[in-house]
Amino acid sequence: MNNQWLEDLQCLVVRFSHLGIGADLASLSMLEAWGLYRYLSRLAGG
């Protein structure tokens, strides 16, 4: 299973730390984390 997106999500959370997501990241389900990844990826322009 490719978990590169999880590492990318951590980088995006740091990049968008002003949104205050970092503290809640560990409590997200995989589906919620994927949705957050897609959202932050779009914000980042990717």
C-alpha positions in Angstrom: 0.0 0.0 0.0 1.4 3.4 -1.0 1.4 5.7 2.0 3.3 8.5 0.4 0.1 10.7 0.6 0.3 10.5 4.4 3.8 11.9 4.4 2.6 14.6 1.9 -0.3 15.3 4.2 2.0 16.0 7.1 4.0 18.4 4.9 0.8 20.2 3.8 -0.4 20.5 7.4 2.8 22.2 8.3 2.6 24.4 5.2 -1.0 25.4 6.2 -0.4 25.5 9.9 -2.3 28.8 10.1 -5.5 26.8 9.6 -4.9 25.0 13.0 -5.2 21.5 11.7 -2.0 20.0 13.2 -3.4 19.2 16.6 -6.3 17.3 15.2 -4.5 15.3 12.6 -3.9 12.2 14.8 -7.6 11.9 15.6 -8.8 11.7 11.9 -9.9 8.5 10.3 -8.2 7.5 7.1 -11.2 8.7 5.1 -11.1 12.1 6.8 -7.4 12.3 6.4 -7.7 11.6 2.7 -10.4 14.3 2.3 -8.1 16.7 4.1 -5.2 15.8 1.9 -7.3 16.4 -1.2 -8.5 19.7 0.1 -5.0 21.0 1.1 -3.6 19.7 -2.2 -6.0 21.8 -4.1 -5.2 24.8 -1.9 -1.5 24.2 -2.7 -2.3 24.2 -6.4 -1.6 20.6 -7.0 
